[in-house]
Each structure stands twice: as C-alpha cells, then as structure tokens.
Amino acid sequence: MLNQPSGPTLLGFDVVLIGTILVGVAALAVLMAIYAAVTVKDPMAKRVKALNDRRDQLKSGIITSNAKKRTSVVRKTDQTEKMKDTLSGMKVLQQSQIEEIQQKLAHAGYRNKEIAIFVIAARLVLPIVLGAIGFMLIYVIDYFPDWGSAKRVGAFGALLFAGYKGPEIFLKNKSSKRTDLIRKGLPDALDLLVICAEAGLTVDAAFNRVAKELGRAYPELGDEFALTAIELSFLTERKQAFDNLAYRVDLESVRGVVTTMVQTERYGTPLASALRVLSAEFRNERMMRAEEKAARLPAIMTVPLILFILPVLFIVILGPAACSISDAFAAKPGQ
C-alpha cells in the first residue's frame, strides 16, 4: 500500500513539500543575487586591456603572436577564402552584399569582417538543412499524424523562412538592442566629454577617460569610445577614426557627434560649447521619448485591463449577490 501524504494536499500534491521546495528555490535565488551583487566585475576591463595592448603593438610596429595563434588565423583565412570562392562560383555572392552584411555585423558589435562570408553561407545552407529535417519529420516519418495538409505545408514553409531569414533577424535584433543601449548613455558621455574638454584634455585622452568612466554603466558605449580613442592615437587621419565610429554605430545622434568632432578638428571651433549644445539636444530627445511612452501607456493598458482585471472585479462584486440569489432559488422548492 502506498504511503499517503500526512499533511494537507492540493490536487493530490503535498502542500508542505511543495512549499518547502519553493522556499529552497527562493533562498537559492537570493544567495545567487547577493553573490552577483558582491562580485561585480568591470565589463570593460578585459576589453580595454586588449585594445591598449593592440595600440602599443601598432605604435611600436611590432605585431607579436605565437605560432599556434598565427596558424589558426591562416587556417581561418584560408577557409574563408575557399568559402568565398565557392559562393562566387555559384553566382550568389556580390561585393555590395558582403559590405551590407559587414556593416550589420559592425552594428551588432562583431569586429571580424570575415564573419560576413559565413553569414551569407548560412543563409544558403540553413534553408536546405531545416527543410530536409522538416520534410523528414512531417512527411517521411509522419511525426505529426494529426496535422492536415495545410498545416504541414505551413510548417514546412515556416522552416524554410526561418532558415533564410534567421541570421538576418538575429543580427537585426542584436543591433537594435545595442543601439538602444548606446542611445541611453550618449547624453552622459557628451557631458563627460564637455568636462574633459574644459579641463584641457586632448580629444583622444577625453575619449579614453569617458570610456573608463562609463564602461561599467554602458559597456557598449565605453567599448566604442575606447576603440575610437585608440584609433585617434595611431591613425594618420583623425577623421577616419570618427568615420569608423559612425560606421560601427547605427545611430543618427552618433553621426551628429562625429560631424561636430570633424568640424572642430578642421576649423578649430570650440569643442566644449558644441558638445554642450548636442548634449542638451539629446537629453531633450530622451525626455520626449519617455513622455511618448508614458502617453501610450493608457492605450496599452486597455487590453490587460479588459482581459484580466475587469473579470476578476466583476466576480468579486457580483459573486456574493449571485450566490445569495442561487441559494434563494434553491430554497424555494423545499419550503
């Protein structure tokens, strides 16, 4: 005979046991949160160290790397060239397409431009692979026997679409998230640039200082500013460093900052006053976006209000009255 639970039960489950498990999970989550809060690491430290090492190597003109790393780079380049030749032979690779994918990769935070070849190859291979898997599961093995013909064709088409558009959608989502994070920290970065410019720092030193100060709060923006500071220190044309910043970030505000920096470099206009105007403009823009979201909130809350809050409110208000009426009608035949 099976042992019956000694405590109270709900739907056949021991309430005490389930509550104990939930309490244990909650305690573990609290401990993990405390550990994460205590052991906070600077997300920019490793990246800035690597960028500084690269700058020192470029300044000295010596690129040091061990044989294993050099061999892996050569092998990766050879594989990329072979894949590029194969795609070019299939007439599915164009230079404009490569440049477009490379810019999307830069917007998403990927520095290696060779990944563009693999992205284009994935758009070609994934529909075939997913289509073959879907055909095997849907038609050959008949893993879903209850599906009709329309549902089968729809699922097969969805797999093909996901295979073709999957890499592009992934890059677009990552790029949009990264752009939003950079947009949030840009006004603060411009304020710090104004302070650094008024303190007498050079442009590359100001960018480097802002990258260190904002690296913990806005790692993406700090990464871009640190890379721009390194490029400013060793590129022959400083304008190219600012153009690279506008190329890597898909944001109109950053392009405005780049235009301002280039003009100050060319014509010698005061940098602090121009950046102060831009910072005020970006702060007003951020406030307007917040007000726009707040204005849309009542319309967004209408659907949850109708679906979840009003039915519960009606049950609480009309439930006792309905029970009383039901009891009254049930008591009449017995009288």
ABEGO torsion letter per residue (X at the ends): XBBBBABBBBGGBBAAAAAAAAAAAAAAAAAAAAAAAAABBBAAAAAAAAAAAAAAAAAAGBBBBBAAAAAAAAAAAAAAAAAAAAAAAAGABBAAAAAAAAAAAAAAGBABAAAAAAAAAAAAAAAAAAAAAAAAAAAAAGABAABBAAAAAAAAAAAAAAAAAAAAAAAAAAAAAAAAAAAAAAAAAAAAAAAAAAAGBBAAAAAAAAAAAAAAABAAAAAAAAAAAAAAAABABAAAAAAAAAAABBBAAAAAAAAAAAAAAAAGBBAAAAAAAAAAAAAAAAAAAAAAAAAAAAAAAAAAAAAAAAAAAAAAAAAAAAAAAAAAAAAAAAX
